[in-house]
């Protein structure tokens, strides 16, 4: 347990930030699974919409430092390649 007021505050902040980061990363992972499932199903239009939503979410996560920007770009690139195979 924290011994000072400032340490207690930092512990509270860490708890809140961890929860926010976890929600963001969970959303990214779930959307990625959804996009991959739609692509695997061969639904071109649904894949386009789902991919756009995923790209927006992962860009926001990368902007806030929750995901490394190179990792985000790599995921977007792989997704675009998979989507191109549908065409």
Order of alpha helices (4+ residues) and beta strands (2+ residues): alpha-alpha-alpha
